[in-house]
Amino acid sequence: MKRLLFFLFLLFPLSIFGQQVLDLDSLLRLLPKAKEEISKVGLYIQIGQQYENTEPELAKSYYRKALNLSQKIGYHTGEIKFAHNYTYILNVQGQFDSSLYYNLKAVALAREIRDSVNLGKALLNSGSVYRYLSDYETAAEYYQQGKLIFEKIGDEGMKGFILNLLQVLYSDLKWHDRAIEVGMEALNFYQKAGDQRMIGTVMNNLGLSYSKLGKAAEAISMYQQVLQIGNETNDLNMQGTVLLNLGDSYDQTNDYPNMEQSYRNALEIFRKLESEEGEIIALRGMSIVQLYKKNLSSALDLGKKSVDLASETKYALERQKSLLQLSNVYFALQDIPRAREAMKQSELLGDRLINEEIQGKTLELEKKYESEKQQNQILQLEAQNAIQQVIIQKRKLTIWILILLAASLATIILLVIRKNQHKQRFQIQKIKELETEKQLTATEAVLKGEEQERSRLAKDLHDGLGGMLSGIKFSFQTMKGNLVLTPENAQLFERSLDMLDTSISEMRRVAHNLMPENLIKFGLDSALRDFFDDINLSGVIQLRYISIGLKDELIDQTIAISLYRIIQELVNNILKHAEAKQALVQLTKTENLILLDVEDDGKGFEHSKMLLSTGIGWTNIKSRLEYLNAKVTLDSAPGKGSSIHIEVQIP
């Protein structure tokens, strides 16, 4: 009797990925409201998982919906998850070729999108299919690849699953003691995790190993615990599979009543699951029971049903076993011709299976030979390619050396050119600085000469012409006491004296403007206050002067005179052109900076025209500003007054 293993495919519930697992009714209520997006793919898969062990065809329909939606929205991970779940049912139904197709497709897709986790699962699934197809070498290769991936990413959750796969593989290779050792390790893992479905799977496979070692009691104990888990979880596939294995173990112990009940219950379940392979085995087991019980007609009927259900192409091995059982029934009925015919068909089918296996092995060896031959050719081509690559690398290295030499030469030339340009610019800058220094020296000489000339003129006017006019006035006043004049002549004489006083005052004013005496004796601040007091006495404009930080401060006489002349010229411009009613002059001294602000509420002027002005007053201001190396800011517009800000650095 064939002992069945569970179909160990990666049917991980969505809770493993951090999502809440809902019951079937809740999932079905969510489905109509779900949008055509990734979450709906997950919903289809969850619903399919709810149906897969009770209504497999309905589950498959939901899995196909998940696939179609994943392809529609370009969700490749959804296509891989479809393969994980869909192939589980295909294996339960014995459709191993289709299962292998979808699993290998999932492997390729996972590699393409570089999804390590799903690649590991797809490799393990593919390995399981190869094992069901008795290709143990390929199965081991795929298992090993999957195991390495999960070890690399550190996924401890896959440890128990991989251990169980190895248990099954060792059992297929008839290493039963090793299979039990690994199986117990897997069982301990899942008992700690509390995963009932996987506990049932591992215990079923342990039961198979015990059974193959002739330990029927241990096997039956394991199977009964698995059956209880299947009932609690409503897992029909688990129930059906373990019932077949129980039937086989009861056969070993000659417990025919329990053997018959196990096969009968298994038949009912596999008919619900539409699993033809399980139904074939259950019918054959029931036929064996009836043969033991001498119910030959019932044994014959069940044996024929098992043979008829087993197709030569789809379930050839099961058909061969069922034909052998049918032959035994005919012998018991003493129908020797039919017994021999059934046995002959069984032997022919067995020979065909052996031949197919031999042919398969032969083809596999031929493929391996061709593969090795192609591998040798590939190695030769790779060697030739490596030689070509070395030659190409040498050529590339030579080209790169030449390029680097050319680049170095170009860099040197560029640096020399830049150095010469920098040197030339430095020389030009030096020439400009010398010219500027020369111009400043000339300007300073002119300004000093001008001030000296002003000072001389003021002194000459005050001491020369002033003295003469004062002498004349004194003589006139002396004469006035000695002369007898008519009233008209006396009035004329007085008018002449007044005119003489006016001339003396005007001469003194001119002399003062040429070189303010207060500026020399008392400093800039005092001279400016006298200047502004005289202007305010005239009543032409209301002028306000503010000084900050100038009290008792000594300023270089040349700078003080230049600032005085600048302020004097700016105020004269306001009086002549601005038509202002009010003006403000603020002079501020900090540690090494003098700030001058002159503002008025006059008619203002166009900024550009002022900068281009060639008037004597503005020209004098600009020359003094250049001498002082001052920064100037003009702010004015027609009808909005004017504001001038000047900054002068002082040593």
KAVENMO-V690866 format. One line per field, one symbol per residue. ss: DSSP state (A for helix, B for strand, O for the rest). burial: I if it has 24 or more other C-alpha atoms within 12 Angstrom, else O. Layout:
# KAVENMO-V690866
ss=???
burial=???
This chain:
# KAVENMO-V690866
ss=OOOOOOOOOOOOOAAAAOOOOOOAAAAAAAAOOOOOOAAAAAAAAAAAAAAOOOOAAAAAAAAAAAAAAAAAAOOAAAAAAAAAAAAAAAAAOOOAAAAAAAAAAAAAAAAAAOOAAAAAAAAAAAAAAAAAOOOAAAAAAAAAAAAAAAAAAOOAAAAAAAAAAAAAAAAAOOOAAAAAAAAAAAAAAAAAAOOAAAAAAAAAAAAAAAAAOOOAAAAAAAAAAAAAAAAAAOOAAAAAAAAAAAAAAAAAOOOAAAAAAAAAAAAAAAAAAOOAAAAAAAAAAAAAAAAAOOOAAAAAAAAAAAAAAOOOOOOAAAAAAAAAAAAAAAAAOOOAAAAAAAAAAAAAAAAAAAAAAAAAAAAAAAAAAAAAAAAAAAAAAAAAAAAAAAAAAAAAAAAAAAAAAAAAAAAAAAAAAAAAAAAAAAAAAAAAAAAAAAAAAAAAAAAAAAAAAAAAAAAAAAAAAAAAAAAAAAAAAAAAAAOOOOAAAAAAAAAAAAAAAAAAAAAAAAAAAAOOAAAAAOOAAAAAAAAAAAAAAAOOOBBBBBBBOOOOOOOOAAAAAAAAAAAAAAAAAAAAAAOOOBBBBBBBBOOOBBBBBBBBOOOOOOAAAAAOOOOAAAAAAAAAAAAAOOBBBBBBOOOOOBBBBBBBBOO
burial=IIIIIIIIIIIIIIOOOOOOOOOOOOIOOOIOOOOOOIIIIIIIIIIIIIIIIIIIIIIIIIIIIIIIIIOOOOIIIIIIIIIIIIIIIIIIIIIIOOIIIIIIIIIIIIOOOOIIIIIIIIIIIIIIIIIIIOOIOOIIOIIIIIIIIIOOOOOOIIIIIIIIIIIIIIIIOOOIIIIIIIIIIIIIIIOOOOIIIIIIIIIIIIIIIIIIOOOIIIIIIIIIIIIIIIOOOOIIIIIIIIIIIIIIIIIOOOOIOIIIIIIIIIIIIIIIIIIIIIIIIIIIIIIIIIIIOOOIOIIIIIIIIIIIIIOOOOIIIIIIIIIIIIIIIIOIOOOOOOIOOIIOIIIIIIOOOOOOOOOOOOOOOOOOOOOOOOOOOOOOOOOOOOOOOOOOOOOOOOOOOOOOOOOOOOOOOOOOOOOOOOOOOOOOOOOOOOOOOOOOOOIIOOIOOIIOOIIOIIIOIIOOOIOOIIOOIOOOOOOOOOOOOOOOOOOOOOOOIOOIOOOIOOIIOIIIIIIIIOIIOOIIIIIIIIIIOOIOOOOOIIIIIIIOOIOOOOIOOIIIIIIIIIIIIIIIIIIOOIIIOIIIIIIIIOOOIIIIIIIIIIIIIOOOOIOOOOOOIIOIIIIIIIIIIIOOOIIIOOOOIIIIIIIIOOO
